[in-house]
Amino acid sequence: MKIKRILKDIFGYSNFREGQESCVNSILNGVDTMAIMPTGGGKSICYQLPSIIFDGLTIVVSPLISLMKDQTDSLQQLNIKSTFLNSTLNREEIIERIEKIKKGRYRIIYITPEKSSDPIFRLWIKKLKVSHIAIDEAHCISKWGHDFRPSYLNIKKFIEIFPKKPILSAFTATATKEVFNDIIELLDMKNPNIVKTGVERKNLSFNVVKDIEKKSFTLDFIKDHNNRSGIIYVSTRKECNSLYETIKNSGYNVSKYHGGMSEQLRKKAQDDFIFDRVKIMIATNAFGMGIDKSNVRYVIHYNMPGDLESYYQEAGRAGRDTLLSECILLYDPKDINIQKFFIRNSDAERDVIEIKYNKLETMIDYCNSGMCLSKFINNYFNEPTKKLCGNCSSCLDNSSSVDVTTDCQKVISCLIRMGKKTDIHDLSRVLKGIKSKEIKYKGYEELTTFSIMSHFTFSELENFYHFMKSREILNIDDDSIYLGKNYKNVLNGTERVIRKKINKRTNDSPLFIELESIRNSIAEEEGIAPYFIFSDFTLKDIEKQKPANLEEFTNIEGVGYYKAQRYGSKFLHLFKTNENQLKKIYRFHDNGFKKDIHYDKRQELLTMLKDGHTLENICNIYQLREKRAEKMIYRAIEENNFSEWEKIIPLDLEKKARDIIESKGLAILKSKNVEDLFEISSFELNLFNIKFKMEN
């Protein structure tokens, strides 16, 4: 079977991504292969596809225990038999899996580097036919790497236990020149085929944001990116807990993850995020390794990391489905001290500590460089380029900023008139023009600055004060606010104040939201993460193509024959639904389309009516007032293009209603005495009137 046919039929893709085909062919031809491909570049297909063709077993060595289950779950969805052996399994589970491996039930097994050193494991695995060994996160073998793991140094000896040396492949997303050379030497790769697709991720927008009040910025960003999955990285557990409480108390569904939490709580937090039960994850760097969630739309680094490799790897968890995503670093020079503290208190060897300090200096340069941020990253990873990305905060420059000098001057002027120091809430009331006995008593209503910023909300004003504080224009001490050391230059106009502004995302359509809902329902039924069913990229293609049958559905990018047969029918029925009907189900709000939370309930009431329940019975069951229930049923009929009228208006009732309206006119619909006069309810009359309007 040709590899492109396998790519489409099994994995659902029409074409290989850059570098994948070269890797696959190299491995199938028996050549050791070293691949440097960016996070989300599709490294896993490079060893998964050959495993389908090889007669023997493929062993994947990875430090990412959480990824192993994700990968095997994903492969099961493709009908590729795979398993893993790691510390999360009990003795009985390990014995059962080993027996199945010996009987040839699997094509791929995932193991940790520590497992490769286990003498008992080596004793029986060397007797099997192993065609290929793939080393994931290969940079972990090098002291020059940001995540050196001594256990990787034993992999070379593991490879040597097999009578016939398996084909060897190694994969990494981040490798400097020193790391690259170490990987080849320490794994003893023989004349390897080198595949380098570049570290650049063109779908990621990199931004360094300075001089802001971080919590306010983060809350504003979340508000503008409502209902999108995102990770916010912090440096310490204390910061993690604090930011989690702030965001949770602002009304958002959020999880947190750090090493101080119990394994059970971490597992729940991770699963809630992966399964889209929560959209926002606040975490230390303990989170993310091996999390293969494809639809993360943004990653915010609330604190500066200690090196560029860590930053790029963590930021790279955004946009793995190739859709546009944002990576934002909130820079504060105070974060440098946090990273120096971590280095000083590490138990690393002296030469490694020196390397870490050098890497920290590079990270600081990244935050303060005026250079294109993508170009800076490319240069660091020995892929120099003259091209500018045109999409980072450096390239966009003023287009991603707004001059707020005038607003700062208004605040300063008002504060001076109020005595240079005042209660923060009083300042907001004066700027907004809120009248009260207290404000009048203090004489603030007479100030020329009274109501000068009335268009701001209280929340926006408070966020703005904190922004000014970060620029040392203001000082805030509990509820007191007073002038900072830089206020004079701003007031007299010699210093301009620029504030970064993040653009709002494009809102999702009702159709995409409904496709997402179908995907999530299937995932919940099967107990797997939604992106294992289809990625957001695939959903966008389904939305665009609007397939009419299974054949067309199979042609969607990311849909193979197996998945089309398994899930196609559940999506295809949606395209029989009128787009206007979807727009009735979903209402447009400031932050995009949201499903009307009462839609399902309205449809339930209509179903009850069709099933023969009286209006009085329905009201009792749902604890509704009669008028409220009537309005909900009327709307359910209109938004559902209702046609089963015979189930709610019998022919004799319809004739009576028609005669009444024709003789008395539509004014009778508002009469309170309809039932007494004509032995028909106003509800029944209104049902007929809606039917008449819809049919005419």
N, C-alpha and C positions, 0 to 999 in steps of 0.2 A: 504494500500500500504506500503510495507516494506521501511524502511528509506534508505537502500542502492539503492533500485530501484529509489526512488525520487532523491537521490544524482546524479545518472547517467542521468536519463531521463530529469530532470529539470535543474540541475546545471552543468551537463556534466562531472562529475568526477567519476572515477571508484572506488576510495577508499577515505576514510576519512583521513585527516591529523591527526597527533598526538593530542589527547585530544578532537577532535571534536565529535566523536561518544559517548564518555562518557558524554559530555555536553548535547548532543541532547537527549540521553536516560534518563538522570537525569531530564531534563526539562519536557519531555513527561510523566515521572512517577510522576510528581507533586512535585518534590523536589527542594527547593531553591538551587541555584548553583552559586558558586563563581569561576571564571576562570581567571587565570593569564597566558596569552598566548602572545608571541612576536608579534610586529607589522608585519603584513603580514602573521600571523599564521592562518588566516581564522576564526576569531572570529564571523564575521557576519553570517556565515552559521549556527552557533550554535543556533541563535534565528530565522533566516529566515526559516530554514527547518521545525521546529516545527509549525510555523505559518500556513503552508500548511495543517497540520493535525488537529490543534485545531479548534473547532467550533467557538470560540470567537475571539476577536481582540487581536493582539499583539501590545503593545505600547513600542516604543524604545525611551528612554530619552537620549539625546545627546547634548553636548554644541556646536557641530560642524555643524553650519548652512550650510556651503558649502557642507559638506558630505551628507546632507539630500537629496539634489537634485541629487547628483551623485548616491546615493544608490537607490533612487526611479527610476531613469533612468535605472540603471542596472537591477532592478527587473522587469521593464516593458519589457526588452529584454528577460526575462525568463517567461513572461506571468503571473507574480505574481502581483496582484493588490495592490498598495501601494500609500501612499501620505504623505505629511508633513504639519505641521502647524508651521510657524515661522514669524519673523518680515519682511521677504522679500515679503510677500503677501499683497495685498490690501484688503480692507473690503469685496468687492464683491467676490474675490477669496476664502477668508476664509469662508464666508457664504455658498458658493457653495460646498466646500469640507466638511464642517460640515454636510450638508444635506446628502451627499453621505455616510459619515461615519455612520450616524444614520440609513441609509437604508441598511447597511451591504455590501457596494460595495467594501470595502477594507479589506485585511487581516492584513496589517501592517500600522501603522501610526508612524511617527517620530515627536517628540516634543522636545523643549528645556526644561531645568530644570525650567526656569522662567515661561514657559507656565503651568507647573504642579502646580504652585502656584496661577494661575489665578482663582478667585472664580467662574466666569461665565463658564469657561471651566470645572471646577470640577462639577458644577451643572448638566450639561447634560451628561458628560462622565461617571459619576457613575451609570447612569441608563442603560448603555450598558453592554453586556456580554464581560468582559475583561478577557481573559484566562492567559495572560502572560505579565509581565512588565520586559523589559531588560534595564539595566543601563549601558550605554557605558561610557568609560573614568572614571570609578568609583573612581579612585585615587583623582579626584577633590573634593571629600567629606572630605578629610583629610588635616589638617593643616601641617602635616608632608610631604605631597605630594608637588611636584614642581609646581603644577598648582591649588592651592586651590581656590575653588569657593563657596562662602557662599550660593548661590542659591541651591546647592546640598543638603544642610542640611534640606531643606523643602520636599525632596522626600519621606521621611518616612511618613510624614503626608498625602501626596498625596496617597500613597498606602493604607492608613487606611480608605479612603473614600468609598471604595468598600464594598458592603454587604458581598461578599465572597472574601476573600483575593486572588488575582491572584498569580500564580507562579512567583517567583522573581529570576532573574539572574543578575549578575554583572560581568563586564569584564574590565580588564586593562592589559596593557603591561608592566607597570613599578610599582612595589609595594615593598617597603621595608617592614620589619616586622611590623613597627609602622603603616604604611599605610594600610597594609593587615588587621590588627586587627581593625583599625578605620572603614573600609568599612563594615565589618560584624556587628560591634556594632551599627554604626550610621544608617544602613539600617534595623536594627532589623531582620537580617536573622536568621531563626530558623534551627539549626542543618544542615547547608548547606553542600552540596557535594562540596568538594574542588578539583578543577582540575588545576594542575600546570604542564605545559609542559616545563617549563624552559624559560628563557629569551634569550638563545643563538640563534643566527641566523647564521647557518653554511655556508650560501651562501654569507655572508658579510665578506669582508676583511677590518680590521680596521688598520689604520696607523696614527701615530703621526709623523709629519715632522717638524724638527727644523732647525734653522740656514740657512734659505733660503730667497731669495728675493721673497716675496709672489706673486707679480704680474707676474713676469717672470715664476715662477713655475706654476701658474695657466694657463697662456697662453700656456706653453709647454704641460701641461696636456690636455687641451682642444684640442690642435692640434693632440695629440696622441689618443684621444678618439672622433675623428670626427664623427658627425652625431649620437651621442648617447645622450639621455636625461640626464640632470644632474641639480642639485640644488647647488648653492654656497651661503652659509649663511654668513652674515656679522653682526656686532654688532650694527652699527649705520646707519642712513639714509644717512649721508654724505659719508660714506664708500661705501654704496650701489650705490649711484649716480656716484661716482668716478670710481669704478670698472666696472660698467655698460658702462661708456664712453670708458674706456680702451679696453674692450673686443669688443664693437661695432666698435670702430675705427680700430681694428685689422682684421675686415672683417667678424665677426661672427654674426649670427642672434640670438639676445639675448633679453630677457625681464627683467624688474626689478619690485620689489614689496616691498612697505613699507607703514607704516601708514600715512606718509605725503602726499601720493598721493590721488587723488579724488577716490570715490567709483567706478566711471565709468572706470577710468584708471586701477585700481586694477583688476576689473572684466575682462577687455580686456586682461591684462597681464596673469591672471590666465587661461582664456579660451585658449589663444594662446599656453600656455604651455601644458595644458591638451589635446588639440586637435592636438598636435605635429606640430603646425605651427612654433613654435620656439623650439629649443632643450635645450637652456641654460636659467636658471632662477637665477638672482641675487636677494637675498631677505634678509630682516631681519626676526626675528622669528614671525613676523605677518603673514608670509606665511606658508602654509603647513597643518595646522590643518584641517583635514577632506578631504584632497586631496588624493583621492584613486587611484592615477595613478600608475599602476603596473610596468611600464617598465622604471623606473628611474634607470640608470646604475651606477650613482655615486652621492655622496653628499660630498661636500667639505665645511668644516667649516673654513672660512678665518680668523675668530677670535674665541678664546676659549669661549664657553658658560659658564654660571654661575653655572651649576650643571650637574651631570652625567645623571640624569633623562631626562633633556631637551636635552642633547647631544644625548642620546641613542634613544629618540623618533624621533628627527630630522634626525639623521643618518639612522634610521630604515625606512625612506621613500624610501630608495634605495632597489631594488631587491624584491619588494613585490610579484613578479611572481616566486620567488625561484631561478632565474638564478643568476649567480655570479655577484656581484656588489662591488664597492669600497666606503669606508667611510674614508675620510682623514681629519685630523685636523692639520691645520698649526699653530704651537705653537710659540708664542712670549710672553715673560714675561710681556711686556707692556700691553697685553690684561687683565692682572689681575687687573690693575688699572681701566680699563673701567668697569669691573664687580663690583668692590668695589664702584665705583661712582653710578652705578645703585642701589645697595643695600642701600647706604646712602640716596639716594634721593627717595626711595620708601615710600609709606604711610602705610606700613605694621606695625603690632603691634610688640612690642619689642621682644617677644618670637619668632615670625616668622623671624625677622631680624637676630636673633642669629642662628636660624636654617639655614638661607641662607648663613651666613658666614661659617658655618661648611661644608655646601655642596660645597662651593667654594673651600675650602681647599682640599676636596676629588677630585674635578675636577683637581686641580693643581697636586695632587699626581698621578692621571691617566696619565697626560701628561709627567711626569718625571720618572715614574716607569719603571724599566727594565722588569717587570713582563709581561707575556702574557696578551695582552689587553682584550681578551675575558674572561680569567680567572679573571682578575681584576673586570670586569663588573659582572660576575657571583657571585663573592664573595660579592660584594656590595649589590646585590639583594637577599642575603641569599640563594644562590645556590652554595655553595663551591664545587670546583672540583679540582682534581689533574692533569687532562688532559690539555695539551697545544693545542691550536687550530692549530698551525703550519702554520698559514696564515696571521698573523698580522705583523706589522713592528718590534715588539720585537722578535717574533719567527724567522722571516726571517733574521733579523739582517743584516750581511754583504751582503747577497744575494740581498738585495734591495738597496745597496749602491755602490758607486764607488769612488775610491781614485783619487782625482784631485790635489794632492799636486804638481806634476810636472807641470801641467798647471798653477797653481798659481805661482810657481817659475818663469815660463816664463814671466808672466805678470809683476811680481815684478821686475825682472831683466831688462826688457825693460823700465819700468817706471823710474828706477834708472838711466839708461843710457840717458833717455830723460830729466833728471833734477829733478826727484822725484815728480814733479807736472806738468801736461800738460793738453791740451785739449783732452777730451775723444774720439773725432772723430779722432784726429791725432794718438792717441795710437792704435786705431783699424786699421788705414791705415798702420802703421808701422808693426804691428803684422801680418797683412795679406799680406804685401809686395806690397802695392799699390803705384805706382810711380806717382809723380806729381811735378810740378815746386816748389810748396811750400815745399813739403817733401824734395826735393833735396836741396833747398835753405837752409833749416835748418840743413842739413847734416845727416838726419835720414837714408838715404839709405846706409850709411857706417856702421851703427850699426850692431853688430853681431846678434842682435835679430830681424833684418829686415826679414819679411816673416816667422818667426819661428812658427806662428799659422795660416798659409795660408789656412788650411782645415776648419777653422771656418767661418761661415757667420758673417756679421756685427751684425745681431740680436742675434746670439748665443754669440758673444763676449760681447755685452752689458748686456745680461742676466747674463753672468758669472761674470762681474764686480760687479753687484748688489748682487750676491751671496757672493762674497768676501767681499763686504761691510757689509753684515749681520754677517760675522765672524770677523769684525773689522780688516781685512787685508788691506782694502782700504777705503778711504773716497771719497764721490762724492758730489760735491757742484755745482749745476746747470750743466754746461758743463765741469767743472774742475774735474780732478781725481788726487788723491795723496795718499801717503802711510798712512796706519792706524797703530795703536799701536801694532798689533800682527804680522806685516810683517816679523820681524827678525827671530822669531821662525820657521816660515814657510820656509823662504829662506834658513836657515841653516839646515833644515830637522829635527829639534827637535820636531816639531809639524806636524802631518799628517792632511790633510784636506779631510774629507769624505763628499760627496754630495749624498743626496737621489736621487734615480732614480726610477721612476714609470714605470712598465712594460707596453708595448703597448697591447691593447686588441686584441683578435682574430678577424680577419676581417669577416664580414658577407658575405655569399655566394650570387651570383646573384639570386638564387631561393628564399632565405629568403627575399631579398630586394623586389622582385616582389610580394611575399605573403603579405609583409608589405604594399606595394602600393595598393593592392586589398582591404585590410582591411581598410586603410585610406580613400579610395574612398567611400566605403560603409558607413563609419562613417560620412563622409562629407555630403552624401546624406540624412542621417537620422538625422543629427544635434546632434550627440552624440560623446563622446570621443572614440578614436580608441580601447582602452583597454576594453571597454564595449562589443565590438564585439568579439574579442579574445585577450588573453594576448600574450606577446612575447613567454612565455613558450609553449602555445598551438601552435603558429606558428612554433616553433622549432620542435614540435612533428609532425605537418603536413609535414614539410620539410623532416623529417626523414622517416615517414611512406609512404609518397607519395600515398595517397588513390586513388583508381581507380573508386569508386562508392560511393553512399550515405551511404550504409551500413558500408563500411570501414571508411568513414568520421566520422560517428557517434561514432566509437570506439576510435577516437582521444581524448586524455586527455584534458578536458575543453570544449568539444563539446557535448551538449545534443541533444536529439531528436528534440526539438523545433528549436534550432539554426542550426542544420544540414539541416532541411527542408527549413529554411529561407535563409541560406547563402551558403549552400554546393555547388550548381551548379556554383556559381561565382568563387570558388576556384578550383573545379575539372577540369575545362577546361585547367588550367595552365599545368597540367601534361601530356597533349597531345602535349605540346610545347617541342621541342627538347632542351636538356640542352646546346648543343653547340650553339643553336640560342640565348639562354639567355646570353651566354658569349659574344655574338656579341653585344647584346643590352647594356650590362654592361661592362665597361672597368675598368681594375685594375689600381688603382693609389696607391701612397705611403700609404695613409690612408685607403685603402680598395676599394671594388668595388663601383663604382658610375655610375648611369645611364648616358649614352651618351646624352648630352643635345640636340644634333641635330638629334637623332634617330627618334623622332616623326615627325619632319619636313621632313626628307628624305622619310618617309613612306607616308606623305601627297602628296609629289611630284609624287611618284609612282602611288598613287591612282588617281591623276589628269590625268596622262598619260593614265591609264586604262580607265578612263571615256571619253576619246576622245579628251582631250585638246592637242594642239600642244606644242612643246617645247618652241616656241616663246611666246605663250600665258602664259605658266607657268612662264617663266622668267619675264614677265610684271606684273603678279599678285603678285609674291613674291619678285620683285625687285632684281633679281639675274642676274649675268653675265651668258652667255650661257654655258661656260666651267664649271663653278661652279655647275650649275644645272645638267649638264650631269653627273659629278662625283658623285653627291648626289644620282641620280637615279640609277647609276650602283651599288653603295654600298647598296642601299635599296634592290635591287634585290638579291644581294649575301647574305645579312644578314637575308633575310626573306624566303629563300628556295622557291623562286618565281616559280610558275607553270602556271600562266594564260597568256602564251605567245601569244595566239591568239588575246588577247585584245590590244596588243601593236605592234605585228608584224603580219600583215595579210599574208596569204599563198603566195600570189603573190610576196610580198616584201621579204619574207623569201627565196623563190626560187631565186630571183634576187641576194640577198646578198650571198647566197651559191655559185652561179655561179661565182660571182666576186672574192670571196676569193679563190676559188679553182683554178681559172685561174691566178690570180695576186699574190697570197700569202698574208701572214699576213702583209707584209710591206705596203700594200695599206691602212691599217687602219690609218697610220700616214700621208697620203697624204693630202695636203690642197686643191687639185683639184678634189676630189671624186665626188662632186655634179655636177660639170661641165662636167665631163667625162662620168658618168654613171647614172645621174638623180636619185641618192640616196645619202642621207647625211651620213657623217662619224658617226653621232650619231646612225643612223639606222643600219649601218654596225657593229658598236660596240655592239649594243643590240643583234644582231644575234650571234656574236662571243661569248658573255657571255652565251647565251642560249646553243650554241654548247658545250662549256666547261662544263657547269653544267650537261648536259645530257650524256656526254661521259666521 
